[in-house]
């Protein structure tokens, strides 16, 4: 028996991102230390806005631990 092992980056890519200023698909993600949230890992994601080819970058916090 084998297990599929995923990274947070792999799980973020392909998901939809929604905010008041932009909505679109996450096409890239990388761990970042430039922004800090308590008890969270921060990822810089590249978002391709819907119906365009314009990309924008946002930071996403992912809670780690309990």
C-alpha atoms as one frame of an Amber mdcrd trajectory, in Angstrom:
protein
   0.000   0.000   0.000   1.313   3.444  -0.833   0.166   6.895   0.112  -0.129
   9.957  -2.062   1.948  12.738  -0.554   0.998  16.312  -1.378   2.622  19.625
  -0.548   0.592  22.691   0.382   1.791  24.323  -2.834   0.382  21.438  -4.896
  -2.935  21.631  -3.077  -3.284  25.393  -3.642  -2.587  25.306  -7.401  -5.800
  24.911  -9.365  -8.045  26.233  -6.590 -10.164  29.349  -7.018  -9.217  32.507
  -5.103 -11.894  35.043  -4.179 -11.545  38.487  -2.627 -13.247  41.852  -3.034
 -10.640  43.013  -5.531  -9.917  39.879  -7.587 -11.243  36.426  -8.255  -9.533
  33.774 -10.305  -7.548  30.551 -10.371  -4.343  30.049  -8.401  -1.738  29.065
 -10.986   1.387  29.080  -8.793   2.214  29.024  -5.079   5.426  29.303  -3.109
   6.131  29.508   0.612   7.028  32.990   1.768   8.511  34.422   4.942   7.937
  38.082   4.080   4.470  38.196   5.695   3.740  36.633   9.078   0.461  35.455
  10.591   0.242  33.796  14.012   0.307  29.975  13.857   0.177  30.033  10.045
   2.467  29.425   7.111   2.266  32.097   4.440   2.224  31.399   0.712   2.583
  33.855  -2.133   0.110  32.788  -4.803  -0.164  33.872  -8.417  -3.815  34.406
  -9.355  -5.026  34.513 -12.961  -8.092  36.759 -12.950 -11.225  35.330 -14.542
 -11.735  36.051 -18.255  -8.296  37.663 -18.616  -4.665  36.707 -18.827  -3.665
  39.293 -16.241  -1.979  37.751 -13.243  -1.770  39.231  -9.791  -0.088  38.091
  -6.593  -1.642  37.651  -3.182  -0.572  36.190   0.161  -2.527  33.295   1.643
  -2.168  32.151   5.255  -2.477  28.412   5.936  -3.044  27.328   9.534  -0.573
  24.749  10.822  -1.123  22.634  13.913  -4.133  22.755  16.189
